[in-house]
Amino acid sequence: MPGDDGYFDERVAARYDESSADMFDPAVVDPVLDFLVELAGDGRALELGIGTGRIALPLARRGVPVHGIELSKAMASKLRAKPGGEDIGVTIGDFATTTVNGTFSLAYLVFNTILNLTTQAAQVACFRNVAAHLEPGGCFVIEVGIPELQRLPPGETFRVFHASVSRWGIDEYDVANQGLISHHFEIVDGRLERNSVPFRYTWPSELDLMAQLAGMSLRERWSGWKREPFTSDSRNHVSVWEKLRD
Ligand SMILES: C[S@@+](CC[C@H](N)C(=O)[O-])C[C@H]1O[C@@H](n2cnc3c(N)ncnc32)[C@H](O)[C@@H]1O
């Protein structure tokens, strides 16, 4: 069972940047920044699950004031230890319910992190929490994968999503409950380490309904940060909901 830091404890935080190195590549990060800078305008941004600052730090360097909510003290301390990290406020808590001072023109939740909330009630609460922090007309951005059920043969519950010399990933589906456990196996210093993280997968339409419940409506949906069209073949979506004006 996870401790207070959730699934991103000291051990995971110590290796997070290295094990997600491809996600720190400027070719991946820069389009995210371009997208978010434009939406933030002159306002402040709130990152849910800010982690070690992969997006928040370069976004702040682009002139957007960023505040984060983060469950894991271990991840937040990695952020603080980086250049510029001390200047970014982080509130420790669950982003479904934790409140922070002030309002924001932009809130964002990237890298599939909405799925870390493992019940529908928690995901709905997250949308409501975001709406309470947004200015009217403010935007909420989510980047998340489309559930890969079309790749799951009938009757099967396991799907390999990564296999290399020293790292393997297997998703275990619980279709009746929209549940998914991602099992990660990695050889570290000659030993096999396992990390199994539960998720609740969601469909774009379900997220739209959560937004509607929270007083927001869909403004844009793309399959990537460069505003690639969203189609039946898309494996990810970047969606933007706008808080309705009274
Ligand atoms: C996949 S990492 C993404 C970190 C960062 N946003 C990035 O793009 O690199 C997910 C982060 O969300 C945090 N997290 C997961 N569930 C959370 C929750 N319910 N409340 C607050 N933070 C949470 C984790 O501790 C972790 O730092």
The ligand as an SDF file (V2000), in Angstrom:
LIG
                    3D

 27 29  0  0  0  0  0  0  0  0999 V2000
    3.0230   11.3500  -13.8720 C   0  0  0  0  0  0  0  0  0  0  0  0
    3.4980   12.4860  -12.6250 S   0  0  0  0  0  0  0  0  0  0  0  0
    3.4160   13.9970  -13.5370 C   0  0  0  0  0  0  0  0  0  0  0  0
    4.2520   15.0850  -12.9070 C   0  0  0  0  0  0  0  0  0  0  0  0
    4.3390   16.3500  -13.7480 C   0  0  0  0  0  0  0  0  0  0  0  0
    3.0320   16.9550  -13.9460 N   0  0  0  0  0  0  0  0  0  0  0  0
    4.9640   16.0490  -15.0810 C   0  0  0  0  0  0  0  0  0  0  0  0
    4.2990   16.2860  -16.1020 O   0  0  0  0  0  0  0  0  0  0  0  0
    6.1100   15.5700  -15.1200 O   0  0  0  0  0  0  0  0  0  0  0  0
    2.0380   12.5910  -11.6060 C   0  0  0  0  0  0  0  0  0  0  0  0
    2.2030   13.5010  -10.4190 C   0  0  0  0  0  0  0  0  0  0  0  0
    0.9320   13.7500   -9.8360 O   0  0  0  0  0  0  0  0  0  0  0  0
    1.0000   13.5410   -8.4370 C   0  0  0  0  0  0  0  0  0  0  0  0
   -0.3180   13.1090   -7.9890 N   0  0  0  0  0  0  0  0  0  0  0  0
   -0.9540   11.9480   -8.2860 C   0  0  0  0  0  0  0  0  0  0  0  0
   -2.1710   11.9100   -7.7270 N   0  0  0  0  0  0  0  0  0  0  0  0
   -2.3120   13.0700   -7.0520 C   0  0  0  0  0  0  0  0  0  0  0  0
   -3.3650   13.6320   -6.2800 C   0  0  0  0  0  0  0  0  0  0  0  0
   -4.5190   12.9790   -6.0960 N   0  0  0  0  0  0  0  0  0  0  0  0
   -3.1770   14.8560   -5.7400 N   0  0  0  0  0  0  0  0  0  0  0  0
   -2.0040   15.5330   -5.9210 C   0  0  0  0  0  0  0  0  0  0  0  0
   -0.9760   15.0510   -6.6600 N   0  0  0  0  0  0  0  0  0  0  0  0
   -1.1260   13.8400   -7.2180 C   0  0  0  0  0  0  0  0  0  0  0  0
    2.0810   12.5100   -8.2420 C   0  0  0  0  0  0  0  0  0  0  0  0
    2.6090   12.5350   -6.9240 O   0  0  0  0  0  0  0  0  0  0  0  0
    3.0800   12.9120   -9.3000 C   0  0  0  0  0  0  0  0  0  0  0  0
    3.9770   13.8800   -8.8470 O   0  0  0  0  0  0  0  0  0  0  0  0
  1  2  1  0
  2  3  1  0
  2 10  1  0
  3  4  1  0
  4  5  1  0
  5  6  1  0
  5  7  1  0
  7  8  2  0
  7  9  1  0
 10 11  1  0
 11 12  1  0
 11 26  1  0
 12 13  1  0
 13 14  1  0
 13 24  1  0
 14 15  1  0
 14 23  1  0
 15 16  2  0
 16 17  1  0
 17 18  1  0
 17 23  2  0
 18 19  1  0
 18 20  2  0
 20 21  1  0
 21 22  2  0
 22 23  1  0
 24 25  1  0
 24 26  1  0
 26 27  1  0
M  CHG  2   2   1   9  -1
M  END
$$$$
